[in-house]
Amino acid sequence: MTDAVVKAPAVASGVDARARPYLGYLHNFRGFAITLIIATHCVSIFDWSASPLLETVLKRLVANGTILFLFIAGFLFQHLSAKYEFRDYLWKKTRFVVFPYLFTSLPAIVLFTAVMVRPEVPQGLYDAPVWQQVGIFLLTGSHLAPFWFIPTVVLFYLASPLLHWLDRKPWFYALLPAALLIPVFVPRGSFDPLQSFIHFFPVWMLGMACSHYRATATNWLEKGFWPLGLAFMVFLMLEMTYAQGTHSWYSTVGKIVLTLYLFELFRRWGSGSRRFFELAGTLSFGLFFVHSYVISVSKLAVDRFAGGPPAGSLVGYLLSLVLAVLVSVAVVRMGKWMLGRYSRMALGV
């Protein structure tokens, strides 16, 4: 996907058929989103006991990056809604999201059912037979830190007929302000995809709204660009002051605000973002599926040769992020080369 103008078909409910230059920079925005997700998991590489404040700031800044992913997914779902057909849509998502999820889950599933115990799992998992352990891991995504996202996003795919129908109802988007309050009352489900679906539903809905009413959204975001940046800083301060952990409603609402800010930033940046994030956008799902393995292997190697995790520092953290992204890109590219035409069903790219 490039920054060339992409013409979209006409869509009902007031969405016209004018050329849409969004997809190019939205593609690069997706590259930034996956980089932020990798950044979240790089924090765990280090020992932050000597720099607890820096650890707290970094965790709060980079946590909940999947909100950006879900916003983009909702935007693209509405953007392509004129071509929507449920069976075709679900089959594509099965081939290019679910199959790669199953394929890349295999090493972790074998490791945590036959070799060692994973510490953070649904209660009672290891009291169940192995075949049930496998099922629970796959249905909750609890076998690898980022994989909770896949069972949750699959629920959005299954709900797509309803979402497609709602997109044609003006009253649906009138409910958006109220829907944005949902994360305040429904936290993200640790091992509960349905609860996470409810928690993140307004994020997907917001993405759909920004596509459906793109001219209005662009106008509002142009005017509200700097206030959005200020609002994010306010929520960040509130989160650091009052929140326990990195998945409070302060974090979710703050990241929703940040998503809108970054969405407008990438629109303004235009093709300038290509050289930084285009490749990551192209390989985004592959990077999502492999980066946890890259980081885990790196941590094991460092522990083995250095005797423990290195002391945390901003420079070390940024260097680890760059290396994690580059190595993950190399792994995905090698996988694409080895798997050939099957790579998209195995790695998502």
GUVEX-372358 format. One line per 4 residues: number of its first residue (from 0); their letters; for each residue z, x, y of C-alpha. Coordinates in nm, 2 decimals, padded with zeros to 4 digits. Layout:
<fivexs>
NUM = A = Z/X/Y; ...
</fivexs>
This chain:
<fivexs>
0 = MTDA = 00.00/00.00/00.00; -00.09/00.14/00.34; -00.04/00.06/00.70; -00.39/-00.10/00.73
4 = VVKA = -00.38/-00.46/00.85; -00.36/-00.69/00.55; -00.51/-01.04/00.59; -00.31/-01.31/00.43
8 = PAVA = -00.43/-01.65/00.32; -00.34/-01.97/00.51; 00.00/-02.11/00.42; 00.12/-02.46/00.48
12 = SGVD = 00.40/-02.56/00.71; 00.28/-02.40/01.02; 00.20/-02.05/00.89; -00.15/-01.96/00.99
16 = ARAR = -00.41/-01.73/00.84; -00.41/-01.47/01.12; -00.42/-01.10/01.01; -00.07/-00.99/00.92
20 = PYLG = 00.00/-00.62/01.00; 00.35/-00.65/00.85; 00.30/-00.53/00.50; 00.22/-00.17/00.59
24 = YLHN = 00.55/-00.11/00.77; 00.73/-00.34/00.54; 00.62/-00.11/00.26; 00.77/00.19/00.44
28 = FRGF = 01.08/-00.01/00.51; 01.11/-00.06/00.13; 01.09/00.32/00.10; 01.38/00.35/00.34
32 = AITL = 01.57/00.08/00.14; 01.55/00.27/-00.19; 01.65/00.59/-00.01; 01.96/00.41/00.12
36 = IIAT = 02.04/00.29/-00.24; 02.02/00.65/-00.36; 02.23/00.76/-00.07; 02.50/00.52/-00.19
40 = HCVS = 02.53/00.68/-00.53; 02.52/01.04/-00.40; 02.87/01.00/-00.24; 03.02/01.01/-00.59
44 = IFDW = 02.89/01.37/-00.65; 03.16/01.52/-00.43; 03.54/01.56/-00.41; 03.63/01.41/-00.08
48 = SASP = 04.01/01.47/-00.10; 03.99/01.72/00.19; 03.77/01.49/00.40; 03.88/01.13/00.33
52 = LLET = 03.76/00.99/00.67; 03.41/01.13/00.62; 03.40/00.97/00.28; 03.51/00.64/00.42
56 = VLKR = 03.25/00.65/00.70; 02.97/00.75/00.46; 03.06/00.48/00.21; 03.07/00.21/00.47
60 = LVAN = 02.74/00.32/00.62; 02.53/00.34/00.31; 02.69/00.07/00.08; 02.51/-00.26/00.02
64 = GTIL = 02.16/-00.12/00.06; 02.04/-00.38/-00.19; 02.06/-00.63/00.10; 01.75/-00.46/00.25
68 = FLFI = 01.57/-00.48/-00.09; 01.65/-00.86/-00.12; 01.54/-00.93/00.24; 01.21/-00.76/00.17
72 = AGFL = 01.17/-00.94/-00.16; 01.23/-01.28/00.02; 00.98/-01.19/00.29; 00.71/-01.09/00.04
76 = FQHL = 00.77/-01.40/-00.17; 00.70/-01.63/00.13; 00.42/-01.41/00.25; 00.23/-01.45/-00.08
80 = SAKY = 00.34/-01.81/-00.14; -00.02/-01.95/-00.10; -00.10/-01.76/-00.43; 00.22/-01.86/-00.61
84 = EFRD = 00.19/-02.00/-00.96; 00.51/-02.00/-01.16; 00.39/-01.88/-01.50; 00.18/-01.60/-01.35
88 = YLWK = 00.46/-01.50/-01.12; 00.72/-01.49/-01.39; 00.50/-01.30/-01.63; 00.43/-01.04/-01.37
92 = KTRF = 00.80/-01.00/-01.29; 00.88/-00.98/-01.67; 00.62/-00.71/-01.72; 00.70/-00.50/-01.41
96 = VVFP = 01.07/-00.56/-01.36; 01.24/-00.68/-01.68; 01.05/-00.46/-01.92; 01.12/-00.15/-01.72
100 = YLFT = 01.48/-00.26/-01.70; 01.50/-00.28/-02.07; 01.32/00.05/-02.13; 01.53/00.25/-01.88
104 = SLPA = 01.85/00.09/-02.00; 01.80/00.23/-02.36; 01.96/00.57/-02.30; 02.27/00.42/-02.12
108 = IVLF = 02.30/00.15/-02.38; 02.30/00.40/-02.67; 02.54/00.63/-02.48; 02.80/00.36/-02.40
112 = TAVM = 02.79/00.18/-02.73; 02.76/00.47/-02.98; 02.89/00.78/-02.80; 03.14/00.72/-02.53
116 = VRPE = 03.32/00.44/-02.35; 03.22/00.33/-02.00; 03.53/00.29/-01.78; 03.42/00.00/-01.56
120 = VPQG = 03.29/-00.28/-01.78; 03.35/-00.66/-01.82; 03.69/-00.73/-01.97; 03.70/-00.73/-02.35
124 = LYDA = 03.35/-00.58/-02.39; 03.46/-00.31/-02.63; 03.64/-00.57/-02.85; 03.31/-00.73/-02.92
128 = PVWQ = 03.06/-00.63/-03.19; 02.80/-00.37/-03.08; 02.52/-00.63/-03.06; 02.73/-00.84/-02.83
132 = QVGI = 02.81/-00.53/-02.62; 02.44/-00.46/-02.58; 02.38/-00.82/-02.47; 02.67/-00.81/-02.22
136 = FLLT = 02.55/-00.48/-02.07; 02.19/-00.62/-02.03; 02.30/-00.96/-01.89; 02.54/-00.81/-01.64
140 = GSHL = 02.37/-00.47/-01.57; 02.71/-00.30/-01.60; 02.59/-00.01/-01.80; 02.46/00.18/-01.49
144 = APFW = 02.60/00.15/-01.14; 02.28/00.01/-00.97; 02.16/-00.21/-01.26; 02.37/-00.51/-01.17
148 = FIPT = 02.08/-00.59/-00.93; 01.83/-00.67/-01.20; 02.01/-00.97/-01.36; 02.07/-01.10/-01.01
152 = VVLF = 01.72/-01.07/-00.89; 01.59/-01.23/-01.21; 01.78/-01.54/-01.11; 01.57/-01.54/-00.79
156 = YLAS = 01.26/-01.52/-01.00; 01.37/-01.81/-01.22; 01.46/-02.01/-00.90; 01.12/-01.94/-00.75
160 = PLLH = 00.97/-02.29/-00.81; 01.26/-02.44/-00.61; 01.23/-02.17/-00.34; 00.85/-02.23/-00.32
164 = WLDR = 00.91/-02.60/-00.28; 01.19/-02.55/-00.02; 00.96/-02.32/00.19; 00.75/-02.63/00.26
168 = KPWF = 01.05/-02.83/00.39; 01.13/-02.77/00.76; 01.50/-02.87/00.70; 01.54/-02.58/00.46
172 = YALL = 01.53/-02.32/00.74; 01.74/-02.53/00.96; 02.02/-02.46/00.71; 01.99/-02.09/00.75
176 = PAAL = 02.28/-02.04/01.01; 02.51/-02.22/00.77; 02.38/-02.03/00.47; 02.46/-01.70/00.64
180 = LIPV = 02.83/-01.80/00.61; 02.81/-01.80/00.23; 02.90/-01.43/00.19; 03.22/-01.49/00.39
184 = FVPR = 03.34/-01.73/00.12; 03.16/-01.61/-00.19; 03.21/-01.24/-00.27; 02.96/-01.04/-00.47
188 = GSFD = 03.02/-01.08/-00.84; 03.12/-00.75/-01.00; 02.99/-00.85/-01.34; 02.86/-01.21/-01.26
192 = PLQS = 02.49/-01.23/-01.17; 02.52/-01.60/-01.08; 02.80/-01.53/-00.82; 02.59/-01.24/-00.68
196 = FIHF = 02.29/-01.47/-00.66; 02.49/-01.72/-00.45; 02.63/-01.44/-00.24; 02.29/-01.29/-00.16
200 = FPVW = 02.09/-01.61/-00.14; 02.10/-01.62/00.24; 01.96/-01.27/00.25; 01.65/-01.38/00.05
204 = MLGM = 01.63/-01.70/00.26; 01.64/-01.49/00.58; 01.35/-01.28/00.45; 01.15/-01.59/00.38
208 = ACSH = 01.23/-01.73/00.72; 01.12/-01.41/00.90; 00.78/-01.44/00.72; 00.74/-01.82/00.76
212 = YRAT = 00.82/-01.80/01.13; 00.70/-01.45/01.18; 00.59/-01.50/01.55; 00.92/-01.65/01.64
216 = ATNW = 01.11/-01.39/01.45; 00.92/-01.11/01.61; 00.99/-01.25/01.96; 01.36/-01.29/01.88
220 = LEKG = 01.39/-00.94/01.73; 01.21/-00.78/02.02; 01.46/-00.93/02.26; 01.77/-00.88/02.03
224 = FWPL = 01.69/-00.53/01.91; 01.97/-00.35/02.10; 02.23/-00.63/02.07; 02.17/-00.62/01.69
228 = GLAF = 02.24/-00.25/01.69; 02.56/-00.31/01.88; 02.66/-00.60/01.65; 02.62/-00.37/01.35
232 = MVFL = 02.85/-00.11/01.51; 03.11/-00.39/01.57; 03.10/-00.50/01.21; 03.12/-00.14/01.09
236 = MLEM = 03.44/-00.09/01.30; 03.58/-00.41/01.16; 03.50/-00.31/00.81; 03.66/00.03/00.85
240 = TYAQ = 03.97/-00.13/01.00; 04.03/-00.44/00.78; 03.82/-00.42/00.47; 03.93/-00.30/00.12
244 = GTHS = 03.65/-00.14/-00.06; 03.28/-00.13/00.03; 03.17/-00.49/-00.07; 03.37/-00.70/00.18
248 = WYST = 03.21/-00.98/00.38; 03.22/-00.75/00.68; 02.99/-00.51/00.49; 02.75/-00.79/00.38
252 = VGKI = 02.72/-00.95/00.72; 02.70/-00.62/00.89; 02.42/-00.50/00.66; 02.24/-00.83/00.72
256 = VLTL = 02.25/-00.75/01.09; 02.14/-00.39/01.02; 01.85/-00.52/00.81; 01.72/-00.72/01.10
260 = YLFE = 01.76/-00.42/01.33; 01.58/-00.19/01.09; 01.31/-00.45/01.02; 01.23/-00.45/01.39
264 = LFRR = 01.26/-00.07/01.41; 01.00/-00.02/01.14; 00.77/-00.27/01.31; 00.80/-00.07/01.63
268 = WGSG = 00.76/00.25/01.45; 00.44/00.13/01.28; 00.24/00.40/01.10; 00.48/00.67/01.22
272 = SRRF = 00.71/00.59/00.93; 00.44/00.66/00.67; 00.50/01.03/00.62; 00.87/00.98/00.57
276 = FELA = 00.89/00.67/00.35; 00.54/00.57/00.22; 00.58/00.76/-00.11; 00.93/00.62/-00.16
280 = GTLS = 00.79/00.27/-00.10; 00.52/00.32/-00.35; 00.76/00.45/-00.62; 01.05/00.23/-00.51
284 = FGLF = 01.11/00.05/-00.84; 01.07/00.37/-01.04; 01.31/00.55/-00.82; 01.56/00.26/-00.86
288 = FVHS = 01.54/00.28/-01.24; 01.57/00.66/-01.27; 01.79/00.78/-00.98; 02.12/00.70/-01.15
292 = YVIS = 02.03/00.92/-01.45; 01.92/01.20/-01.21; 02.25/01.18/-01.02; 02.46/01.15/-01.34
296 = VSKL = 02.30/01.46/-01.51; 02.34/01.65/-01.18; 02.71/01.57/-01.18; 02.76/01.68/-01.54
300 = AVDR = 02.57/02.01/-01.47; 02.78/02.08/-01.16; 03.10/02.00/-01.34; 03.00/02.23/-01.63
304 = FAGG = 02.90/02.53/-01.42; 03.13/02.49/-01.12; 03.43/02.36/-01.30; 03.44/02.04/-01.10
308 = PPAG = 03.28/01.85/-00.82; 03.21/02.04/-00.50; 03.41/01.98/-00.18; 03.25/01.70/00.02
312 = SLVG = 03.08/01.78/00.35; 02.81/01.62/00.56; 02.57/01.90/00.51; 02.63/01.91/00.13
316 = YLLS = 02.59/01.53/00.11; 02.26/01.52/00.30; 02.13/01.81/00.09; 02.23/01.63/-00.23
320 = LVLA = 02.05/01.31/-00.10; 01.73/01.51/-00.04; 01.74/01.67/-00.38; 01.82/01.34/-00.56
324 = VLVS = 01.52/01.18/-00.39; 01.29/01.47/-00.47; 01.39/01.51/-00.83; 01.37/01.13/-00.88
328 = VAVV = 01.02/01.13/-00.74; 00.93/01.42/-00.97; 01.07/01.24/-01.27; 00.88/00.92/-01.19
332 = RMGK = 00.56/01.10/-01.13; 00.60/01.29/-01.46; 00.68/00.96/-01.63; 00.36/00.80/-01.48
336 = WMLG = 00.15/01.09/-01.61; 00.30/01.08/-01.96; 00.30/00.70/-02.00; -00.04/00.65/-01.84
340 = RYSR = -00.14/00.28/-01.82; 00.19/00.18/-01.97; 00.40/00.34/-01.70; 00.43/00.02/-01.49
344 = MALG = 00.58/-00.17/-01.78; 00.82/00.12/-01.86; 00.91/00.25/-01.51; 00.80/-00.03/-01.28
348 = V = 00.53/00.18/-01.12
</fivexs>
